[in-house]
Amino acid sequence: MMTQIFDTPVLIVGGGPVGLGLALDLAWRGNRSMVIERDPATGAVLLAKANGLHERTMETIRRWGLKDEVARVGFPPDLPADSVYCTTMTGHYIGQSVLPSTNTRPTPPESPEKRQRCPQYEFDPMLARAVESRGLTDILYNTEFVSAEQDAEGVSVKVRDVVSGEERSLRTRYLIGCDGAGSRVRRSLGIEFEGRMLDFSLSAMIRIPEIPKDRLVAEGERYLLIDTGGTWGIMTQVDGREIWRYTVVGSQDKLDPAKYDIAQDIRKALGPAEVDFEILRILPWRRSQCVAASYRESRILLAGDSAHTTSPTGGHGMNTGIADAVDLSWMLDALLKGWGGDHLLEAYDLERRPVGVRNSAKAAENYSGWMENSGYEKILLDGPEGDAARADIGARLVAALNGEWNSLGVNLGYRYEGSPIIIPDGSAATLDETTHYIQTARPGHRAPHAWMKDGRSTLDLFGQGFTLLRFDAALDCGALEYAAKAVGMPLCVVDIDDAAIAALYERPLVLVRPDGQSAWRGEAVPADAAAVIDVVRGARTRVAMHDEERAA
C-alpha cells in the first residue's frame, strides 16, 4: 500500500475560542494541527460575544498554564458582577442580583478555580499566542472551507483564499468543524440542526468613556432594561473599563442594522443624563436553542457553535464548546498515537451531544425568565403604587434568574451516561441541578477536586494520560499497568494517603481519563484487567467485555 502524505493530522475549521482551544490542547499533548480562519487575524473584529469563563473552563486554563494571563487581560478583579433590573440605567430601580467581584468572591470548595471574566476579543488572541508559542500549529488566516471528501484513511479538504479567490486541496486524517452556528462543515455533511429560534437581536459594541456613577440606579456589570412590555434591552460591561455592549431583545422580526436606530435605544438606556458614546460595531444575530443531530460523520466532527447554539443567558455557549474541545482532544491524541480504539469517536458524539442539549435548554430557560412580563403594567408609575410593582417584579427576577448567575451544577455536573468507554459501577447518579453540585467519582462524572497535603489539587494529577488513583497502597495494580503498557496507553498510578479524599472518591481504585472524567472505579483490580483498559481506550465495547466474562 502506498504511504499517504498528509498536510496535517488534524485540520480545524474556525479560529475562534473552540478551534484555538482544540489546537492548544492538541499541542499541549504534543500533536500537530492546522487551523483555517476566514478573518485576517485573531481578534481582528471587536466581538460582541462571550466574556464569562466558568469554573470548568478555568480548570482547563489552569492546566494550560494560562491562569495568570487571563487575569492580566481580563476584567478588573475589584469590580462587582451585579445584575441590575431597572427601567433605564438612571431611571427606576427594580431589583438587583448581587454577585461579588473576583477579589471578594470565594473559590468554590468543589474546584481549585473560580469563574473569571475576560472579553472574547482579548481571550481569543491570548489563545492564539499560546498556540503559536507551542510551535505545532499552522494557522492560515483569510482562508475558508469549501468542501470535503473522506475515505477510510483520511479527508481531502478544499479551501479558498478569501482575498485572492485561489483554491487548493489539503489532506488530513481528521477534520473538525468549529466554524460557528452557520457551519459550512456541518451543512456539507447534511446534518440537521435541530431545535428552535428564540428571537432576533442586534448587539452594538460601544465605547463610553465615562458614566456619571452618581446618576446610576445602582452599580452593576449588566443592566436589564424593562418597561410595561417586559425586558427590551440589556447593557453589559464588556471590559470593565469603557467598552459596553447594548443588545436588543425580544424581537420576533429580523432586524436590519441599516434601518434600526440603535443609537436611540442606547440613549434611552442611558436615560436623560448627557453621556457621550461611540458605536464601534453593530452585529445582527439570532438567539436559538439548536443542537446538531449528530456531532460526527466518520472522520469529520463538530464542536462548539457548529454543534450547538445557546442563548447567551448563562454564558454556556463558549464554555460548553471548550469542554467539547477537551473531550475530543484526548481522543484524537489517542488515535494519532496509536493506542486509541475505533469506539473513541463514537463516544465523543454520545458524550457531548447530550451535554449540548442540556446546556442549550438551561440557557433558554434562563432567557424565559428575562421575557416573562406578567404584571408589568404599573412599572413606570411614580409613587407608592409603582414602587410596590417594581419591588414585586424585582423579587421575582432575582428568584427566576438565580440559576443564570449561579450555575455551578451546570458547569461541573454534566456526566457521560451511556458512553461506550465508561464502565458503570451500578451506583446511583447524583442529581443534575443548576446551582447545586455534588462531587462524585462515579464513572462518567468529573473526578472530584480536593486539596492534597502537598498543596496541589487532585485535578493537577490529570491530563496527559490516564491516572489510576490508589487509596490503598496494599492493592497490587500490576495487571492494569501491564495491560496499559502492552497497548501503549499512558497510565500513571498515584498513591494518595488521605482519608478525606479517599472518602470523597468512595472506592480504593479510581481510573481517571485525560479529560478528568472518571472512567472506572472498584474495590480491587478486576480479573480481566485488559478488558477494562480496552474499553476505556475505545478498543472494545462494554457489551463485548461482559459477553467474554459470561463465556469464561
C-alpha positions in Angstrom: 0.0 0.0 0.0 1.3 3.4 -0.9 2.1 5.6 2.1 -0.2 8.6 2.3 1.1 12.1 2.7 -1.0 14.3 5.0 -0.7 18.1 5.2 -1.7 17.9 8.8 -3.1 15.2 11.1 -5.9 17.4 12.3 -7.5 20.3 10.3 -9.6 22.6 12.3 -12.1 24.9 10.5 -12.6 28.1 12.6 -10.1 30.1 14.7 -12.5 31.1 17.5 -12.1 30.0 21.1 -13.2 26.4 20.5 -11.0 25.9 17.4 -8.0 27.5 19.1 -8.7 25.7 22.3 -8.7 22.4 20.5 -5.4 23.3 18.7 -3.9 24.3 22.0 -4.9 21.1 23.8 -3.6 19.0 21.0 -0.3 20.9 21.0 -0.2 20.5 24.8 -0.3 16.8 24.2 2.4 17.0 21.5 0.3 16.9 18.4 0.5 19.0 15.2 -2.6 20.6 13.7 -3.7 23.2 11.3 -6.4 25.9 11.8 -8.0 27.8 8.9 -9.8 31.1 9.7 -11.8 33.4 7.4 -10.7 36.6 9.2 -7.4 38.2 8.5 -6.2 37.8 12.2 -7.4 36.6 15.6 -9.2 39.4 17.3 -9.4 41.5 14.1 -13.0 42.2 14.8 -14.3 43.7 18.1 -16.5 40.7 19.0 -19.9 41.3 20.7 -19.7 37.9 22.3 -18.7 36.0 25.4 -16.8 37.2 28.4 -17.6 34.7 31.1 -15.2 31.8 31.8 -16.8 29.2 34.0 -15.1 27.1 36.6 -14.5 24.1 34.4 -13.0 26.3 31.7 -10.8 27.9 34.3 -9.7 24.4 35.3 -8.6 23.7 31.7 -6.9 27.1 31.5 -5.1 26.2 34.8 -3.8 23.0 33.1 -2.7 25.0 30.0 -0.7 27.4 32.3 -2.7 30.5 31.3 -4.4 31.4 34.5 -2.2 34.4 35.1 -2.6 35.6 31.5 -6.4 35.5 31.9 -6.1 37.6 35.0 -3.9 40.1 33.1 -6.2 40.7 30.1 -9.5 40.1 31.8 -12.0 42.1 33.8 -10.7 44.3 36.7 -10.8 41.9 39.7 -12.3 44.5 42.0 -15.5 45.2 40.0 -18.7 43.5 41.2 -20.7 41.4 38.7 -24.1 42.6 39.9 -27.1 42.4 37.6 -29.3 45.4 38.0 -33.0 45.4 36.9 -34.2 48.9 36.0 -36.4 51.0 33.7 -33.2 52.8 32.5 -29.7 53.0 33.9 -30.7 56.3 35.5 -34.4 55.7 35.9 -36.4 53.5 38.3 -34.6 50.8 40.3 -36.4 47.4 40.2 -34.1 45.0 41.8 -30.6 43.6 41.9 -28.8 40.2 41.8 -25.7 40.7 43.9 -22.5 38.9 42.6 -19.2 39.7 44.3 -16.1 40.8 42.5 -13.4 38.3 41.6 -11.3 39.6 44.5 -14.1 39.1 47.1 -15.8 36.1 45.7 -14.6 32.9 47.3 -13.3 30.0 45.3 -15.9 27.2 45.5 -14.9 24.2 47.6 -15.6 21.9 44.7 -13.0 23.5 42.4 -9.5 24.9 42.6 -10.7 27.8 40.4 -13.3 30.5 40.4 -15.1 31.8 37.4 -13.5 34.8 35.7 -14.5 37.4 33.2 -12.4 38.1 30.1 -13.7 39.7 26.9 -13.5 37.4 23.9 -11.6 40.0 21.8 -8.8 39.6 24.5 -9.4 35.9 25.2 -9.1 34.7 21.6 -5.8 36.4 20.8 -4.4 35.1 24.2 -5.3 31.6 23.0 -3.7 32.3 19.6 -0.5 33.4 21.2 -0.4 30.3 23.4 -1.0 28.1 20.3 1.8 29.8 18.3 4.2 29.5 21.2 3.9 25.7 21.1 5.2 25.7 17.6 3.0 22.7 16.5 0.1 24.5 14.8 -0.2 26.2 11.4 -2.8 29.0 11.4 -4.0 30.0 8.0 -5.9 33.3 8.0 -8.0 34.7 5.2 -8.8 31.0 4.4 -12.3 29.4 4.2 -13.6 25.9 4.0 -15.2 24.9 0.6 -15.8 21.2 0.7 -14.6 17.8 2.0 -14.5 14.2 0.8 -13.5 11.5 3.2 -12.4 7.9 2.8 -11.1 5.1 5.1 -7.7 6.8 5.6 -8.5 10.5 5.8 -10.2 13.6 4.5 -9.5 15.6 1.4 -10.5 19.2 2.0 -10.8 22.1 -0.5 -10.1 25.5 1.0 -10.1 29.0 -0.6 -8.1 32.2 0.0 -10.8 34.8 0.6 -8.5 37.6 -0.8 -7.2 36.0 -4.0 -10.0 33.5 -4.5 -7.4 30.8 -5.1 -8.4 27.3 -4.1 -6.2 24.4 -3.0 -6.6 21.0 -1.5 -5.4 19.7 1.9 -5.2 16.2 3.1 -5.8 15.4 6.8 -6.6 12.4 9.0 -9.4 14.3 10.8 -11.5 17.4 10.0 -13.1 19.3 12.9 -15.8 21.9 12.2 -15.5 24.8 14.7 -17.0 27.3 12.3 -20.0 28.6 14.2 -23.7 28.3 14.1 -23.9 28.6 10.3 -21.2 25.9 10.0 -20.2 25.1 6.4 -18.7 21.9 7.6 -22.0 20.8 9.2 -24.1 21.8 6.2 -21.7 20.0 3.8 -22.5 16.8 5.7 -26.2 17.4 5.6 -26.5 17.1 9.4 -29.8 18.7 10.6 -29.6 21.5 13.2 -32.5 20.6 15.5 -34.2 23.0 17.8 -35.9 26.4 17.7 -35.3 30.0 17.1 -36.0 32.2 20.1 -35.8 35.7 18.6 -33.8 38.1 16.5 -31.4 40.5 18.0 -28.9 43.3 17.4 -25.8 43.9 19.6 -23.8 47.2 19.5 -20.3 47.4 20.8 -20.0 50.9 22.4 -17.2 53.0 23.9 -18.5 55.0 26.8 -15.5 56.9 28.3 -17.4 57.9 31.4 -20.8 57.2 33.0 -21.7 59.5 36.0 -21.9 56.9 38.7 -23.9 59.2 40.9 -26.7 59.1 38.4 -26.9 55.3 38.0 -29.7 53.5 39.8 -27.0 51.1 41.1 -23.6 50.0 40.0 -23.5 46.7 38.1 -21.9 44.7 35.4 -25.2 44.4 33.4 -28.5 46.3 33.3 -31.7 44.5 32.3 -33.9 47.3 30.9 -37.6 46.9 31.5 -40.8 48.7 30.7 -44.5 47.8 30.7 -43.9 45.3 27.9 -41.1 43.5 29.7 -37.4 43.4 29.0 -36.5 45.4 25.9 -32.7 45.6 26.1 -29.6 44.8 28.1 -26.5 46.9 28.7 -23.4 45.0 29.7 -19.9 45.9 30.7 -17.5 44.1 28.3 -14.1 45.0 29.7 -15.0 46.7 33.0 -13.5 49.9 31.8 -15.0 51.7 28.8 -16.3 49.1 26.4 -20.0 48.2 26.7 -22.5 46.1 24.7 -26.1 47.0 24.2 -28.3 44.2 23.0 -31.9 44.4 21.7 -34.0 41.6 23.0 -37.4 40.1 22.3 -37.9 40.9 18.6 -39.7 38.2 16.6 -38.8 40.1 13.4 -35.4 40.1 11.7 -33.7 43.4 12.5 -31.8 45.4 9.8 -28.9 47.3 11.4 -29.1 49.8 8.5 -32.6 50.7 9.4 -32.9 50.1 13.1 -32.0 53.2 15.1 -29.9 51.5 17.8 -28.4 54.8 18.9 -31.9 55.9 20.1 -32.1 52.7 22.2 -28.8 53.4 23.7 -29.8 57.0 24.6 -33.0 55.6 26.2 -30.9 53.0 28.1 -28.6 55.7 29.5 -31.5 57.9 30.5 -31.7 61.7 30.5 -28.1 62.1 31.6 -25.9 63.6 28.8 -23.4 60.7 28.2 -21.1 60.6 25.2 -20.8 57.3 23.5 -19.3 55.9 20.3 -20.8 52.9 18.4 -17.9 50.7 17.3 -19.7 47.8 15.7 -23.3 46.5 15.2 -23.9 42.8 14.8 -27.3 41.2 13.9 -27.8 37.7 15.2 -30.4 35.1 16.0 -30.9 33.7 19.5 -31.5 30.0 19.2 -31.7 26.7 21.0 -30.3 24.2 18.5 -28.2 21.1 18.5 -26.8 19.1 15.6 -28.5 15.7 15.1 -25.0 14.2 15.2 -21.6 15.5 16.1 -19.8 13.1 13.8 -19.7 11.5 10.4 -16.7 9.2 10.3 -13.6 11.3 10.4 -15.4 14.7 10.4 -16.5 16.0 13.7 -18.3 19.1 15.1 -17.5 21.2 18.2 -18.7 24.5 19.7 -21.4 26.5 18.0 -21.1 24.3 14.9 -22.6 21.5 17.1 -24.9 23.5 19.4 -26.2 27.1 20.0 -27.4 28.5 23.2 -28.9 31.8 24.3 -26.1 33.8 25.9 -28.2 33.9 29.1 -25.8 32.0 31.5 -22.7 32.1 29.3 -22.8 28.4 28.5 -22.1 28.6 24.8 -18.3 29.1 24.7 -17.7 27.2 27.9 -19.6 24.2 26.5 -17.6 24.4 23.3 -14.3 24.4 25.1 -15.4 21.3 27.0 -16.2 19.7 23.6 -12.6 20.5 22.5 -11.1 19.0 25.7 -13.1 15.7 25.3 -12.2 15.5 21.6 -8.6 16.4 22.0 -7.6 13.4 24.1 -9.4 11.0 21.8 -7.7 12.4 18.8 -4.4 12.2 20.7 -5.1 8.5 21.4 -5.9 7.8 17.8 -2.9 9.7 16.4 -0.5 7.9 18.8 -2.0 4.5 18.0 -3.3 3.5 21.4 -6.9 4.6 20.9 -9.6 2.3 19.5 -12.3 2.5 17.0 -15.0 3.4 19.5 -13.5 6.7 20.7 -15.1 9.0 18.2 -18.4 7.2 18.6 -18.1 8.0 22.3 -17.4 11.7 21.5 -20.9 12.1 19.9 -22.6 10.0 22.6 -20.9 12.0 25.4 -21.0 15.6 24.2 -24.3 15.8 22.3 -26.5 15.2 25.5 -24.5 18.0 27.2 -25.2 20.3 24.3 -28.9 19.5 24.6 -28.8 20.0 28.3 -26.9 23.3 28.3 -28.8 24.8 25.5 -32.1 24.1 27.3 -30.7 25.6 30.5 -29.8 28.8 28.7 -33.3 29.0 27.0 -34.8 28.5 30.5 -32.8 31.5 31.7 -34.0 33.6 28.8 -37.6 32.8 29.5 -37.0 34.4 32.9 -36.0 37.6 31.2 -39.0 37.6 28.9 -41.8 36.8 31.4 -43.7 40.0 31.7 -46.9 39.5 33.6 -47.9 42.3 36.0 -45.6 44.9 34.5 -48.4 47.5 33.7 -47.5 49.8 36.7 -43.7 49.5 36.4 -43.2 53.1 35.2 -45.6 54.8 37.6 -44.2 57.2 40.2 -45.3 56.9 43.8 -46.3 54.0 46.1 -48.2 52.0 43.5 -45.2 52.0 41.1 -42.8 51.3 44.0 -44.8 48.2 45.1 -45.0 46.9 41.5 -41.2 47.3 41.0 -40.4 45.7 44.3 -42.6 42.7 43.4 -41.1 42.4 39.9 -37.5 42.8 41.2 -38.0 40.0 43.8 -39.4 37.7 41.0 -36.5 38.4 38.7 -33.9 37.8 41.4 -35.5 34.4 42.1 -36.1 33.5 38.5 -32.6 34.4 37.3 -30.6 32.9 40.2 -29.7 29.9 38.0 -28.3 32.2 35.3 -25.8 33.9 37.6 -25.1 30.9 39.9 -24.7 27.8 37.7 -22.0 25.6 39.3 -24.2 22.5 38.8 -24.4 23.2 35.1 -20.7 24.0 34.7 -19.3 21.0 36.6 -22.1 18.5 36.9 -22.5 17.0 33.4 -21.9 13.3 33.2 -21.4 10.8 30.3 -24.2 8.3 30.9 -24.3 5.6 28.3 -20.8 6.3 26.9 -19.3 3.1 25.4 -15.9 4.0 27.0 -17.2 4.4 30.6 -17.7 1.4 32.8 -20.6 1.8 35.2 -20.3 0.5 38.8 -24.0 0.3 39.5 -24.1 3.3 41.8 -26.9 5.9 41.5 -26.3 9.2 39.7 -26.3 12.4 41.7 -29.0 15.0 41.0 -28.3 17.1 37.9 -29.2 20.6 39.3 -28.4 24.1 38.0 -26.9 25.7 41.1 -26.0 22.8 43.4 -23.2 20.5 42.5 -22.3 17.3 44.3 -18.8 15.9 43.7 -18.6 12.2 42.9 -16.1 9.8 41.3 -19.0 7.8 39.9 -17.9 6.7 36.4 -18.8 9.2 33.8 -18.6 12.2 36.2 -15.9 14.7 36.7 -13.3 13.4 39.1 -13.6 15.4 42.3 -11.3 18.2 43.3 -9.7 18.1 46.8 -6.6 19.8 48.1 -3.8 17.3 48.8 -1.2 17.6 51.5 1.4 18.9 49.1 -0.8 21.9 48.2 -1.8 20.5 44.8 -5.4 19.9 43.7 -6.3 16.3 42.7 -7.2 17.8 39.3 -3.5 18.7 38.8 -2.8 14.9 38.6 -4.9 14.6 35.4 -4.2 15.4 31.8 -1.5 13.8 29.7 -2.7 10.2 30.1 -4.9 8.0 32.3 -4.4 8.3 36.0 -5.1 5.5 38.4 -5.7 6.8 41.9 -4.9 4.2 44.6 -6.2 4.9 48.1 -5.0 1.5 49.5 -1.2 1.0 48.9 -1.6 -2.7 49.6 -3.5 -3.2 46.3 -1.4 -4.6 43.5 -2.2 -2.7 40.3 0.4 -4.5 38.2 -2.2 -6.2 36.0 -3.7 -2.8 34.9 -0.3 -1.3 34.4 0.8 -4.2 32.3 -2.4 -4.2 30.2 -2.0 -0.5 29.5 1.7 -0.8 28.7 1.0 -3.7 26.3 -1.1 -1.4 24.1 0.9 1.8 24.6 -1.8 3.6 26.7 -0.2 6.1 29.1 -1.1 5.2 32.7 0.3 6.7 35.9 -0.5 5.2 39.3 -0.8 7.8 42.0 -1.0 6.8 45.7 -3.0 9.1 47.9 -2.8 8.6 51.7 -5.6 10.9 52.8 -8.8 9.5 54.4 -10.9 12.5 53.5 -10.0 12.3 49.8 -10.5 8.5 49.9 -14.0 9.0 51.3 -14.7 11.6 48.5 -13.7 9.1 45.8 -15.6 6.2 47.6 -13.5 3.4 46.1 -9.9 2.4 46.7 -9.2 2.4 43.0 -10.4 5.1 40.5 -9.3 5.3 36.9 -9.4 8.9 35.5 -9.3 9.8 31.9 -7.1 12.5 30.4 -10.0 14.9 30.3 -10.5 14.5 34.1 -13.7 12.3 33.9 -13.8 9.1 35.9 -13.8 6.1 33.6 -13.9 3.1 36.1 -13.6 2.5 39.8 -13.6 -0.6 42.0 -12.6 -2.3 45.2 -9.8 -4.2 43.6 -8.2 -4.8 40.2 -10.7 -6.9 38.1 -9.8 -10.4 37.0 -9.7 -9.2 33.3 -7.7 -6.0 33.7 -7.0 -6.0 29.9 -10.8 -5.7 29.2 -11.0 -2.6 31.4 -8.1 -1.0 29.6 -9.6 -1.9 26.2 -13.0 -0.4 27.0 -11.8 2.9 28.3 -9.4 3.4 25.3 -12.2 2.5 22.9 -10.8 -0.8 21.6 -13.8 -2.9 22.7 -17.4 -2.3 23.8 -18.7 -3.0 27.3 -21.1 -5.5 25.8 -18.2 -7.4 24.3 -16.4 -7.3 27.7 -19.5 -8.7 29.5 -20.0 -11.4 26.8 -16.4 -12.5 27.3 -16.9 -12.6 31.1 -20.0 -14.8 30.8 -18.3 -17.1 28.3 -15.4 -17.5 30.7 
